[in-house]
Amino acid sequence: MSLYFASLNSGSNGNCYYIGNEHEAVLVDAGISCRETERRMIRMGLSIKKIKAIFITHEHTDHTRGAEVLSRKYRIPVYITEATYRGSRLNLEPQLMVGFSASEVVRIGCLQVFPFPKFHDASEPHSFTVSGNDITVGVFTDIGTVCEHLAHHLGQCHAAFLEANYDEEMLETGHYPIYLKRRIRSMEGHLSNDQALDLFTTHRRPGMQFLVLSHLSAENNDPRLVHELFSRHANGTRIAIASRYEESEVFCIRQP
């Protein structure tokens, strides 16, 4: 038995992550259009009919843009908190909107989805782990600071999408206004490369198989720099970069 995972897009222009087994799957966020989601899944060889739920991390449009149409067209339930829904621009069908609570497992077929709170400038932001076949994959992006929850759950993951949003020097010397630099660096902003690396090297699971660096800034980061930085500390973990322009390969973890 295996668990499959992929990034359909990752960045401030849209975020969408696929995790599933042979029979069912979930999306964490749906921040690209329904049409683009369909196109990319076809190119990846993934069936949209396997998607049984969409989980929304927070209300920003780069995480919600495609959720309404996807849900309506394919009758997919959207798991979203009340505060996140109120802060969003979504108009979901009531019968397809499902609430969830932090630290309460949601079962989607043979998958177990575990939400937990995170720091970000949103109403009620959450991160998620998805488990199945004794394998766990985490989606950890849009995080202002590392907390005990994040450190613990990364340590349970065989694979993870982990934010490495910006390089400190590139942000400092870049063209962003001061207020935006402060927001990005704040406890409710984003993780830098160095913060993400410290989390990875300190708290990763022994034998962690994959780390997919995600939500890289277009202006304040460089995929080659990030890949080189993390590869020096990989110790057997495969390092990949989730693109803001195209889908990733479909990664697979098989049960030992």
Buried (B, 14 or more C-beta within 10 A) or exposed (E): EEBBBBBBBBBBEBBBBBBBBEEBBBBBBBBBBBEBBBBBBEEBEBEBEBBBBBBBBBBBEBBBBBBBBBBBEBEBBBBBBEBBBEBBEBEBEEEBBBEBEBEEEBEBBBBBBBBBBBBBBBBBBBBBBBBBBEBBBBBBBBBBBBBEBBEEBBBBBBBBBBBBBBBEEBBEEBEBEEEEBEBBBBEBBBBBBEBBBBBBEEBBBEEBBBBBBBBBBEEBBBBEBBBEBBEEBBEEBEBBBBBBEEBBEBBBBEEE
